[in-house]
């Protein structure tokens, strides 16, 4: 009986760690996306569309990984990803001001993701 109880406790503990690990990984990707966006906004305000694009592309990778790790559809994450794609498109067209606006919108969305 004690052996079964100990085994059950180990399994529950392992599952808790695994689920928590997924949550931690998603949070880590979200935080990295936020850092990249903040860098992109800074460069965008200086008119550096090409550097903004690099940060936006990195942020997009992290946002998509966070969404994948969470395994749930969050409308704010979806909105952030959409805004990041728009920022990349406008940044590649040399429109740093418009791209910066999209990055700022993505940042608002990511800060709402729980």
C-alpha positions as MATLAB code, in Angstrom:
seq = 'XXXXXXXXXXXXXXXXXXXXXXXXXXXXXXXXXXXXXXXXXXXXXXXXXXXXXXXXXXXXXXXXXXXXXXXXXXXXXXXXXXXXXXXXXXXXXXXXXXXXXXXXXXXXXXXXXX';
ca = [
       0.000    0.000    0.000;
       2.776    2.453    0.945;
       4.645    1.555   -2.203;
       1.602    2.341   -4.365;
       1.116    5.620   -2.556;
       4.764    6.559   -3.075;
       4.546    5.664   -6.758;
       1.390    7.739   -7.164;
       3.061   10.703   -5.447;
       6.045   10.467   -7.783;
       3.802   10.357  -10.840;
       1.762   13.354   -9.677;
       4.976   15.256   -8.954;
       6.417   14.451  -12.360;
       3.227   15.542  -14.107;
       3.134   18.763  -12.129;
       6.728   19.505  -13.112;
       6.067   18.693  -16.769;
       3.010   20.938  -16.954;
       4.807   23.695  -15.069;
       7.752   23.338  -17.432;
       5.528   23.962  -20.426;
       4.080   27.028  -18.748;
       7.556   28.271  -17.830;
       8.787   27.768  -21.402;
       5.835   29.686  -22.829;
       6.401   32.516  -20.352;
      10.100   32.585  -21.227;
       9.331   32.901  -24.946;
       6.765   35.601  -24.257;
       9.302   37.575  -22.212;
      11.941   37.229  -24.919;
       9.421   38.443  -27.509;
       8.716   41.487  -25.331;
      12.440   42.272  -25.090;
      12.831   42.019  -28.853;
       9.808   44.242  -29.433;
      11.134   46.887  -27.053;
      14.449   46.893  -28.934;
      12.591   47.116  -32.237;
      10.490   50.043  -31.027;
      13.628   51.872  -29.937;
      15.217   51.452  -33.367;
      11.965   52.214  -35.152;
      11.685   55.556  -33.384;
      15.161   56.346  -34.701;
      14.032   55.475  -38.237;
      16.053   52.247  -38.450;
      13.495   50.126  -40.278;
      16.007   47.415  -41.181;
      17.052   46.814  -37.564;
      13.411   47.003  -36.450;
      12.635   44.158  -38.870;
      15.346   41.948  -37.366;
      13.965   42.457  -33.855;
      10.382   41.971  -35.053;
      11.315   38.704  -36.770;
      12.958   37.421  -33.577;
       9.949   38.532  -31.535;
       7.654   36.713  -33.956;
       9.620   33.478  -33.544;
       9.338   33.714  -29.768;
       5.650   34.670  -29.833;
       4.854   31.707  -32.065;
       6.837   29.380  -29.791;
       5.001   30.726  -26.740;
       1.673   30.126  -28.463;
       2.739   26.605  -29.402;
       3.928   25.801  -25.854;
       0.693   27.069  -24.275;
      -1.371   24.875  -26.597;
      -4.329   27.195  -26.149;
      -5.573   29.939  -28.395;
      -5.183   33.278  -26.663;
      -6.694   36.207  -28.581;
      -3.993   38.572  -27.319;
      -1.211   36.265  -28.479;
      -2.934   35.933  -31.835;
      -3.221   39.731  -32.030;
       0.437   40.169  -31.131;
       1.508   37.735  -33.839;
      -0.652   39.551  -36.392;
       0.841   42.921  -35.395;
       4.372   41.524  -35.550;
       3.759   40.290  -39.101;
       2.416   43.734  -40.047;
       5.457   45.393  -38.453;
       7.778   43.180  -40.492;
       5.904   43.936  -43.699;
       5.973   47.702  -43.166;
       9.553   47.663  -41.897;
      10.715   45.843  -45.028;
       8.961   48.568  -47.034;
      11.042   51.155  -45.148;
       8.089   52.549  -43.189;
       9.702   52.646  -39.752;
       6.958   54.821  -38.247;
       4.115   52.496  -39.262;
       6.129   49.415  -38.301;
       6.857   50.955  -34.887;
       3.150   51.506  -34.318;
       2.478   47.821  -35.042;
       5.239   46.783  -32.638;
       3.718   48.962  -29.932;
       0.349   47.313  -30.546;
       1.982   43.881  -30.322;
       3.544   44.883  -27.014;
       0.149   45.854  -25.612;
      -1.237   42.477  -26.657;
       1.657   40.508  -25.172;
       1.365   42.331  -21.877;
      -2.255   41.152  -21.705;
      -1.369   37.488  -22.222;
      -1.789   35.600  -18.951;
];
